[in-house]
Amino acid sequence: MTIDVQFITLPRDLARRLRLRSGDGLLSCGKMILPVRFGVTAAAGSVEMSLFLWNSIGLQDVTPSWLGLYRGPEGVPHLGPVVAAVSSFPPAALPSENQLAFAGLTYSSRERGVLFYVTVPEKLDFASRRAGGFVLGPVGQEGDPPDWREVALPLPDVVINQITAVGPGQTEAYRRLGQEYAARPGGYPQFLTKGWLDKERAFRLLAADSLAARYVPCTVTLAAGSTEVLWEMLDRFGQVFLKPTRGSAGLNILRLTNTPPHFLAEYRLGDRNIARVCDSKDEVRALIEPALGHSDYVCQQAIARPEVDGGPVDFRIALGRNGRGRWEPFYYRGRRAQPGAICTNRSYGGVWGPIDDLLDKVFPRSTHEMKEALIRCALDVARAVSGPEAGDCCLIALDIALDHQGHPWLLEVNDRPNLGGGRTAAGKFAIWMMSELMLSYSILVAGGTDRTLVWPLPTLDP
């Protein structure tokens, strides 16, 4: 369906200054950004721009109010940019936390002159330069699930990768996606968060960085069928964590403690914390080898941490890249493990709360200094994982511990974090801040200038 909306006549000198040209773009209708196709033709002393609204939704109640022109590469104004989050599944099939994050990006984009939509790899048609994208329909009642609607949209200028696992039939489409959005020479990458930042790669990059290396616990890769390095780590540190290189929510993590002549193995099984005494290395090997045979693991030095109410504490800090390309912290939480649990993750029953409250309990005389130390650590780590080898991350969450002397230690790097759902005040604020940062960075990546409206046109009557 294509609807001819309006013809606009502009003075020729204005059109020349704006360098208008035919193409695809966006029409701002109040807080709703709609895709348009527009053509530019010259007439005597003027230029006529024709706007076409195509494959849109809810047109009956929409009155176009202005055309948002943003200055693009080399000063050429363009409409947009168009930003898409590419997921493994359509948004309605995703957990509510992911849907809330995408909804937050949608609402923020409408305030910024950005078209944002969610799609899956197989709905990107590079031949026609079109995509099947999911956008939000009208806002419903409080508590209603988001109303996602599929419409035909332009291919995005910037892709934010949110694919955690390539599904059946998506391999070729995902490969093509990476090819089409390869980094321009000397420019910003347009395919953000490639998902390369597993634990092995992250800690290798950090260990090679002079600033970040001081925050990195000793971490080595465990090869399947070989446990010699494990015994060396236990002899050296007394306690270590075994972590899958690709994992989240603290799943499949095991803590080993050397308590001669025994070893203590602690892990989570279902909803229970298990503590098992192993009498020999062979018994430890029999316990861990099934896991090592199915996944790659790292062995990491355990950090002795202060405790609150019988559980060790650590801290989560999330950072995003802003419209200048710099990392900016926007989310801070303190986390306390349950007694007997080895992780502070929610899947282990961990309790999350304001970072200042927890710092005040463990370092009451130096709360401010400890928070500053955590932020310095987070910024140094973020800068160390900013490059192409890390997958061009635009958003990361870091789990950081403080030892008894107040030195920060990095525990985890997550390039596609869950920030807590967005139903609490802290979660809603985190989603809003995340959306603002990601959109600002996307505008930078697309070659635009954030919040630079070049020319507002008069009201258009369809």
C-alpha atoms as one frame of an Amber mdcrd trajectory, in Angstrom:
protein
   0.000   0.000   0.000   1.378   3.411  -1.023  -0.406   6.644  -0.132   0.470
   9.953  -1.752   0.612  12.355   1.187   1.650  15.779  -0.063   3.544  17.824
  -2.583   5.719  20.586  -1.111   7.213  23.440  -3.103  10.501  24.835  -1.804
  12.577  27.758  -3.117  15.290  26.470  -5.416  18.108  28.083  -3.385  16.886
  26.423  -0.173  16.645  23.053  -1.880  20.162  23.563  -3.258  21.528  24.362
   0.207  19.841  21.289   1.677  21.000  19.176  -1.282  17.666  17.375  -1.372
  17.514  14.245  -3.449  15.172  11.360  -4.105  15.276   8.402  -1.755  13.810
   6.816   1.334  13.414   8.606   4.608  11.276   9.358   7.624   8.293  11.576
   8.253   7.764  12.780  11.819   4.101  12.804  12.811   4.074  14.179  16.338
   5.914  11.532  18.328   5.462   8.921  15.611   8.178   8.415  13.008   6.852
   6.914   9.762   8.804   5.659   6.740   8.350   7.646   3.535   9.600   7.627
  -0.008  10.216  11.074  -1.441  11.092  12.383  -4.878  12.628  15.693  -5.841
  11.897  17.371  -9.194  12.968  20.780 -10.432  10.470  23.398 -11.590  10.799
  27.005 -12.678  12.366  28.768  -9.727  11.469  26.031  -7.255  11.880  22.398
  -6.320   8.918  20.117  -5.738   9.240  17.357  -3.162   6.689  14.560  -3.250
   6.168  12.480  -0.118   4.728   8.971  -0.093   3.765   7.171   3.088   4.116
   3.453   2.523   3.170   0.284   4.417   2.428   2.201   7.594  -0.068   1.754
  10.434  -2.770   3.798  12.112  -2.888   6.485   9.409  -6.406   7.682  10.215
  -5.379   9.612  13.314  -1.968  10.821  12.166  -1.274  14.343  10.928   2.271
  14.882   9.665   3.730  17.936  11.384   7.335  18.298  10.263  10.009  16.617
   8.237  13.144  15.919  10.266  16.267  16.483   8.210  19.537  15.486   9.884
  22.943  16.483   8.599  24.646  13.349   7.374  28.103  12.479   6.010  29.896
  15.414   4.348  27.118  17.749   5.446  24.437  16.190   3.235  21.077  16.301
   5.041  19.185  13.039   5.176  16.142  11.640   6.905  16.774   9.316   9.781
  18.863   7.562  10.788  17.283   4.114  10.797  18.407   1.820  13.620  17.428
  -1.834  13.994  17.980  -4.320  16.793  18.435  -7.750  15.220  17.265 -10.566
  17.482  17.033 -14.339  17.246  13.234 -14.181  17.554  10.436 -11.671  16.887
   9.978  -9.375  19.889   6.652 -10.870  20.991   8.446 -14.217  21.510  11.171
 -12.698  23.706  11.181 -12.485  27.529   9.411  -9.464  28.986  12.741  -7.905
  30.044  13.922  -7.806  26.421  10.594  -6.448  25.210  10.704  -3.651  27.776
  14.206  -2.695  26.670  13.136  -2.604  23.007  10.044  -0.609  23.933  12.274
   1.889  25.754  14.420   2.267  22.659  11.280   2.812  20.579   9.902   5.565
  22.819  13.261   7.332  23.007  13.745   7.091  19.241  10.484   8.912  18.598
  11.783  11.861  20.601  15.065  11.886  18.692  13.997  11.735  15.023  15.239
   8.137  14.729  13.338   5.218  13.246  13.949   2.204  15.493  12.591  -1.266
  14.903  13.269  -4.877  15.848  13.837  -7.560  13.237  15.316 -11.022  12.679
  18.080 -11.874  10.155  15.837 -13.633   7.637  13.580 -10.568   7.288  16.406
  -8.376   5.933  16.133  -8.259   2.118  19.342  -6.757   0.780  18.236  -7.085
  -2.840  15.229  -4.777  -2.436  16.834  -2.780   0.425  13.762  -3.488   2.551
  13.187  -5.236   5.866  10.278  -6.744   7.712  10.507  -4.841  10.974   8.507
  -4.916  14.188   7.360  -1.556  15.563   5.158  -0.662  18.506   1.492   0.023
  17.929  -0.602   2.339  20.128   0.163   2.233  23.847  -2.388   0.103  25.727
  -3.426  -0.019  29.343  -0.923  -0.179  32.193   0.432  -3.714  32.390  -0.572
  -4.697  28.841   2.149  -6.451  26.811   3.720  -4.356  24.052   1.736  -4.384
  20.792   4.321  -5.342  18.168   3.306  -4.972  14.520   5.259  -6.051  11.463
   5.596  -3.506   8.661   7.851  -3.024   5.646  10.701  -0.650   6.454  13.989
   0.591   4.974  17.137  -1.357   5.752  18.833   0.110   8.825  21.785   2.463
   8.788  22.978   0.893  12.042  22.470  -2.646  13.367  22.524  -3.419  17.086
  23.128  -7.149  17.345  21.012  -8.835  20.014  21.340 -12.381  18.695  22.430
 -14.753  21.449  22.210 -17.902  19.310  21.756 -18.227  15.550  18.568 -20.219
  15.014  17.708 -22.830  12.371  17.711 -21.293   8.908  19.396 -18.064  10.064
  23.049 -18.919   9.403  23.258 -17.562   5.845  21.178 -14.480   6.671  23.392
 -13.736   9.684  26.550 -14.140   7.592  25.167 -11.755   4.964  24.278  -9.276
   7.705  27.901  -9.139   8.858  29.122  -8.670   5.288  26.711  -5.860   4.466
  27.529  -3.910   7.619  31.283  -4.380   7.717  33.176  -1.404   9.137  33.960
   1.387   6.707  37.695   2.091   6.384  38.562   4.732   8.948  34.964   5.056
  10.063  32.720   3.800  12.806  31.393   0.232  12.592  27.711   0.035  11.678
  27.243  -3.508  13.019  27.415  -3.072  16.792  27.931  -5.742  19.459  28.958
  -8.707  17.339  28.823 -11.041  20.341  32.484 -12.022  20.257  33.262 -11.065
  23.837  33.356 -14.419  25.600  35.329 -14.786  28.831  38.500 -16.062  27.194
  38.665 -13.206  24.677  37.652 -10.556  27.214  40.280 -11.460  29.800  42.961
 -11.859  27.134  42.296  -8.322  25.848  42.200  -6.920  29.363  45.422  -8.618
  30.442  47.181  -6.966  27.480  46.011  -3.466  28.448  48.303  -1.601  30.841
  45.457   0.148  32.715  42.915  -2.656  32.784  45.347  -5.470  33.616  45.596
  -4.407  37.279  41.929  -5.302  37.780  42.077  -8.769  36.204  42.331 -11.890
  38.404  44.600 -14.606  37.086  42.505 -16.387  34.428  43.543 -19.336  32.247
  41.770 -21.498  29.696  41.015 -25.096  30.609  41.545 -27.513  27.741  39.226
 -30.521  27.557  40.929 -33.628  28.909  43.715 -31.690  30.651  43.448 -30.585
  34.278  47.120 -29.908  35.040  46.620 -26.145  34.987  43.750 -26.555  37.479
  46.011 -28.156  40.076  48.621 -25.434  39.520  45.983 -22.726  40.083  44.704
 -24.467  43.240  48.237 -24.810  44.610  48.894 -21.140  43.912  45.627 -19.508
  45.054  43.893 -22.123  47.202  40.483 -21.337  45.681  39.362 -20.934  42.048
  36.210 -20.613  39.973  35.505 -22.708  36.884  33.325 -20.748  34.432  32.038
 -21.573  30.928  33.525 -19.145  28.411  30.037 -18.498  27.080  27.465 -18.385
  29.840  25.210 -16.035  31.734  23.223 -15.739  34.973  25.935 -17.656  36.833
  24.866 -20.956  35.282  27.264 -23.949  35.317  29.819 -22.214  37.554  31.781
 -24.287  40.076  34.030 -23.129  42.930  36.898 -25.386  44.021  38.799 -24.963
  47.271  42.011 -26.762  48.160  41.618 -27.974  51.758  44.383 -30.621  52.122
  44.009 -33.518  51.981  40.578 -32.849  50.446  38.984 -30.585  47.854  35.672
 -28.773  48.370  33.475 -28.399  45.272  30.548 -25.953  45.445  27.946 -25.405
  42.739  24.254 -24.872  42.046  21.963 -27.766  41.160  18.420 -26.673  40.378
  17.436 -24.419  43.259  19.901 -25.970  45.734  23.459 -24.992  46.677  25.649
 -28.095  46.740  28.883 -28.434  48.755  30.680 -31.709  48.011  33.914 -32.937
  49.568  36.213 -34.753  47.116  38.885 -36.988  48.596  41.195 -37.042  45.577
  42.064 -35.348  42.310  40.460 -38.274  40.474  37.165 -37.528  42.229  37.389
 -33.847  41.241  38.247 -34.841  37.687  35.249 -37.164  37.492  33.030 -34.315
  38.698  34.176 -31.674  36.215  35.134 -33.609  33.063  31.531 -34.047  31.787
  31.154 -30.249  31.802  34.584 -29.689  30.235  33.703 -32.105  27.455  30.650
 -30.069  26.422  31.832 -26.462  26.855  34.996 -24.415  26.925  35.876 -23.263
  30.450  38.205 -20.811  32.119  39.783 -21.205  35.546  39.902 -17.966  37.516
  41.528 -16.966  40.769  38.883 -16.465  43.501  38.862 -13.081  45.205  38.279
 -12.924  48.964  35.492 -10.376  49.463  33.769  -8.680  52.384  30.481 -10.258
  53.449  27.125  -8.866  54.529  24.682 -11.117  56.416  26.823 -14.165  55.637
  27.028 -13.594  51.889  29.901 -12.110  49.807  29.163  -8.903  47.908  30.063
  -7.479  44.510  28.829  -4.713  42.235  27.354  -4.333  38.764  28.093  -1.261
  36.645  26.682  -0.833  33.138  28.162   1.554  30.590  27.113   2.728  27.153
  28.848   4.697  24.421  27.491   8.218  24.014  27.143  10.585  21.070  30.869
  11.370  21.206  31.845   7.706  21.174  32.958   7.746  24.813  31.941   5.291
  27.512  29.531   6.611  30.122  28.422   4.702  33.274  24.662   4.808  33.803
  23.672   1.890  36.049  25.058   0.969  39.479  23.849  -1.843  41.729  25.223
  -3.611  44.779  24.719  -7.398  44.965  24.795  -9.725  47.974  24.912 -13.513
  47.779  22.772 -15.723  49.959  24.664 -17.647  52.671  26.090 -20.794  51.080
  25.759 -19.475  47.519  28.868 -18.955  45.383  27.383 -16.207  43.153  25.404
 -13.018  43.642  23.287 -13.619  40.524  19.519 -13.615  40.922  19.437 -17.241
  39.772  21.327 -18.039  43.013  18.955 -15.959  45.126  21.230 -12.917  45.136
  19.832  -9.683  46.554  20.382  -6.518  44.496  20.069  -2.993  45.823  21.481
   0.552  45.709  25.252   0.522  45.405  25.730   3.213  48.071  23.780   1.209
  50.668  25.985  -1.840  50.243  29.217   0.148  50.127  28.224   1.878  53.345
  27.996  -1.523  55.045  31.339  -2.903  53.879  33.398   0.323  53.727  31.541
   2.772  55.992  34.470   5.189  56.280  35.310   5.344  52.587  32.073   4.804
  50.679  32.686   7.659  48.240  36.294   6.629  47.553  35.276   3.010  46.931
  32.567   4.050  44.474  35.059   6.201  42.598  37.464   3.244  42.476  34.713
   1.061  40.991  33.915   3.679  38.344  37.594   4.103  37.405  37.875   0.347
  37.035  34.725   0.227  34.874  35.938   2.997  32.549  39.401   1.453  32.157
  37.891  -1.948  31.387  35.347  -0.486  28.923  38.058   1.343  26.988  40.092
  -1.867  26.781  37.222  -3.763  25.130  36.141  -0.994  22.749  37.844  -2.123
  19.565  36.957  -4.369  16.636  38.568  -7.439  18.222  36.045  -7.187  21.062
  33.144  -7.021  18.600  32.450  -3.255  18.569  30.442  -3.203  21.785  28.143
  -0.251  22.413  26.831  -1.474  25.777  28.478  -3.568  28.500  27.781  -4.559
  32.093  30.654  -5.353  34.427  30.619  -7.402  37.621  33.318  -6.051  39.928
  34.387  -7.159  43.403  36.287  -5.204  46.027  38.736  -7.156  48.161  39.205
  -6.428  51.868  41.724  -3.683  51.031  39.286  -2.001  48.630  41.051  -2.975
  45.396  38.625  -3.586  42.490  38.704  -6.937  40.674  36.794  -7.651  37.487
  34.697 -10.813  37.645  32.640 -10.700  34.444  32.154  -8.722  31.219  28.746
  -8.972  29.559  28.184  -7.302  26.186  24.417  -7.985  26.134  23.360  -7.493
  29.724  20.033  -7.846  31.485  19.617  -4.691  33.549  16.864  -5.936  35.804
  13.706  -5.836  33.724  12.560  -2.240  33.945   9.612  -2.716  36.284  11.377
  -1.100  39.250  12.232   2.603  39.314  15.943   1.755  38.986  15.250  -0.586
  36.071  13.098   1.970  34.243  15.760   4.638  34.664  18.421   2.203  33.418
  16.403   1.432  30.281  15.851   5.144  29.615  19.562   5.911  30.025  20.552
   2.891  27.947  18.179   4.013  25.168  19.496   7.576  25.154  23.117   6.428
  24.973  22.562   3.761  22.315  20.579   6.136  20.097  23.152   8.913  20.493
  25.937   6.525  19.540  23.891   5.139  16.631  23.408   8.667  15.264  27.174
   9.190  15.504  27.857   5.849  13.807  25.383   6.627  11.018  27.260   9.839
  10.261  24.690  12.214  11.703  24.905  14.883  14.347  22.813  14.235  17.426
  19.804  16.580  17.808  20.744  18.722  14.798  17.464  19.537  13.075  18.356
  21.378   9.880  14.983  22.557   8.600  11.441  22.196  10.049   8.832  22.375
   7.285   5.286  23.741   7.703   2.431  21.489   8.785   1.363  19.064   6.076
  -2.271  18.140   5.595  -2.698  14.673   4.123
